[in-house]
């Protein structure tokens, strides 16, 4: 006895037609897709690196500027001299109400990203605390000494300027 092939349900195609439709990708299609993806990644990754560097540098300058503003406000609030010091080697900074020749525990501490270089462009006190650039904020909010601090990463540099009554980053 010969068996009759089953009739497909309504809306179904027979199994023999599924194989002839070619489900999936060919090896050539897969290789072309991977090549296009590799080209796009080759273009995107370097520009993404520069975005990351730019963001790190902006964050570092904003952190330093924020810490200096905090020191200024604390000096006014406490009615005493408050000092901001940043380590020129490590980028660690401290806001403290100490006048010693050493950096103490501080009111607030932080650090810029380790890849960001810190240097004194001009004017800031580098003699009081060894290896640090310091700015003192008086009870009236003015700064002493005035000067600039350079933060750099790769080819980019941000300058934090300290003037008698003004702080800003360029």
ABEGO torsion letter per residue (X at the ends): XBBBBBBBBBGBBBAAAAAAAGBEBBAAAAAAAAAAAAAAAAAAAAAAAAAAAAAAAAAAAAAAAAAAAAAAAAAAAAGBBBBBBBBAAAGBBBBBABABABBBAEABBBBBBAABBBBBABGBBAAABBGBBBBBBBAAGBBOBBEBBBBBBEABBBBBBBBAABBBBX
